Amino acid sequence: MIPPHHDPACWGCGDNPNGLHLLSPGAEGLSEYEAYFSFDERHQGGPGLVHGGLVSAALDEACGLLATWYRFPSVTTRMFVRFRKPIPINTELLVRARVDDGTGRRIRTTGWITDGDEVLAEARVALLHVPLEHFLATPEGRAAADRFARSPDA
């Protein structure tokens, strides 16, 4: 069995009630990812518009999901976001990510949030493949590893 790539409480892809619930990539090793999602009132900055930090977080999550499934596990080391247009809440959006380079421990990705053919925000994200122990340093990480080890599919 493939180990869990994210914690169930993850804001981006987990069951977090305030999260985005992005779907996981279809298989390990893919170099492209896309998912439909929407922001709602909980994600507002200005009236009817998504908070820029949450736009950045959604791009980071899409690029991070892809990188982690590309080379398990990976973490963000640097991110550059360009906001092209305000992003409305309650609108179905598409978030896409692509691996641009995966040399050694470094993974470089590009991500986009679009509404139809219009790019609303984009990001260049640098990630680093890390040892699994990186996530076992916290009590929550150790508990997640113990749950996984006890699961019947492990």
Secondary structure, 3 states (H helix, E strand, C coil): CCCCCCCCCCCCCCCCCCCCCCCCCCCCCCCEEEEEECCCHHHECCCCEECHHHHHHHHHHHHHHHHHHHCCCEEEEEEEEEECCCCECCCCEEEEEEEEECCCCEEEEEEEEEECCEEEEEEEEEEEECCHHHHHCCHHHHHHHHHHHHCCCC
